[in-house]
Amino acid sequence: MGQGDVDALGLVTSLLLIGVALAVSLGQQLRLEKQLIWATLRAFAQLIVMGIVLAWLLEPGRSVLYSWVWVVGMVVFAAWTVRNRAPEVPALFPIALAALTASMVVTMGVIFGLGIFPMEARAIVPLGGMMIGNSLGSTVLAARRTADELTDKRPEVEARLALGHSSTQAGRPYVREAIKTALTPRIESAKAAGLVFLPGAMTGLILAGVDPIDAVLVQAAIMYLILGTAATTSVVIGLGSLSRLFTTDHRLRRLVRKS
């Protein structure tokens, strides 16, 4: 087994902490056992599929168009995920799709247009996945928090509407708060990078034998792009959710908070 390789025994050993998490859930009656087991199995299956796809995409002579098709598929699936995780907001899928598509076009345009990374399959798919995956949480949170803020502050919103404010004016303060909440974890993560934890891309490059300074520069570029992507999608989703939560005659819809 080469350096950095993980065999079956190593993989099984790595599950020990999952066992600890299961024991904690059982002992504290958290009722998370099914979710933990499902998440573990699903993550493994998805990673195996991703590995097979990447192996196919990275074959010599394979056109990069296939890699771009895969990225498009990831964007569509991510938009569908946002829609499913924020069911409080009606007709959210097209907004999520537009937000994620716009941010990916800009981000990948910067990455490859400025020559930060070469336009190869080994860069297109992983970087696309990192941008989408790291902005997904903020995007979902922005949609859900927008709905929650308007639900919790409904009397205030309706008072603003009664004073003649448009739906955009009445809802703007609450959307602003929702976007702030959605971006705070990503901003705090950026602040702690290098001090509290080592980000994934940097860690992977160092483990692969890359010079630490080169790994830092790569990680910094990726981190800045991820932060920009999360900010863009959160703002678009927040404002788009606002438009979906009011009727065309500026009345706040009756919102039902979903678990």
Secondary structure as GFF3:
##gff-version 3
##sequence-region A 1 259
A	DSSP	alpha_helix	8	14	.	.	.	ID=ss1
A	DSSP	alpha_helix	16	27	.	.	.	ID=ss2
A	DSSP	alpha_helix	33	57	.	.	.	ID=ss3
A	DSSP	alpha_helix	65	85	.	.	.	ID=ss4
A	DSSP	alpha_helix	93	113	.	.	.	ID=ss5
A	DSSP	alpha_helix	121	152	.	.	.	ID=ss6
A	DSSP	alpha_helix	154	162	.	.	.	ID=ss7
A	DSSP	alpha_helix	167	192	.	.	.	ID=ss8
A	DSSP	alpha_helix	200	207	.	.	.	ID=ss9
A	DSSP	alpha_helix	212	244	.	.	.	ID=ss10
###
